[in-house]
Amino acid sequence: MARKTLEDLFIHALSDMYSAEKQLTKALGKLSRAATNEQLSQAFETHLQETHGQVERIDQVVEKCGIRLKRMKCAAMEGLIEEGEELIDEIEKGPVLDAGLIGAAQKVEHYEIASYGTLCALAKQLGRQEAVTLLKETLEEEKATDKKLTEFAEKVGNPQAKNG
Ligand SMILES: [Fe+2]
């Protein structure tokens, strides 16, 4: 389907995020197992649960808007996950890897924050108020996760990585 209208653009962006979230549900378990710090590992697990909820929220948006998603693979998320996997392959398990994983996870969160921000704006412009509400909930979750990761990196992750 060619993207001709704002609605087409919205459906395309939503389909992209659906793929992104699905890919992430598979990757977060790997990140959690790779993390040494229990608190960090738990944060990845918590976000895995949230991500399942975010997939469901997209399903709800689809239902409320009466649209059909396109089958596609989010190339950006694929690349971000690949970078995280490279870290796991290259760095020995421990605080330095943990610091790297935090950075990789934050790149994912920032991509998602940008994407959900766009989706909210498009849904608003299209007059899809119920979709805006749902997408905003996810946007706030992503922001909260990002903030949690920043705090963890500053207080625990990076100092531990520096001191060994
Ligand atoms: Fe997400």
Boltz pocket constraint, residues with backbone or C-beta under 6 A from the ligand:
constraints:
  - pocket:
      binder: B
      contacts: [[A, 21], [A, 51], [A, 54], [A, 112], [A, 142]]
      max_distance: 6.0
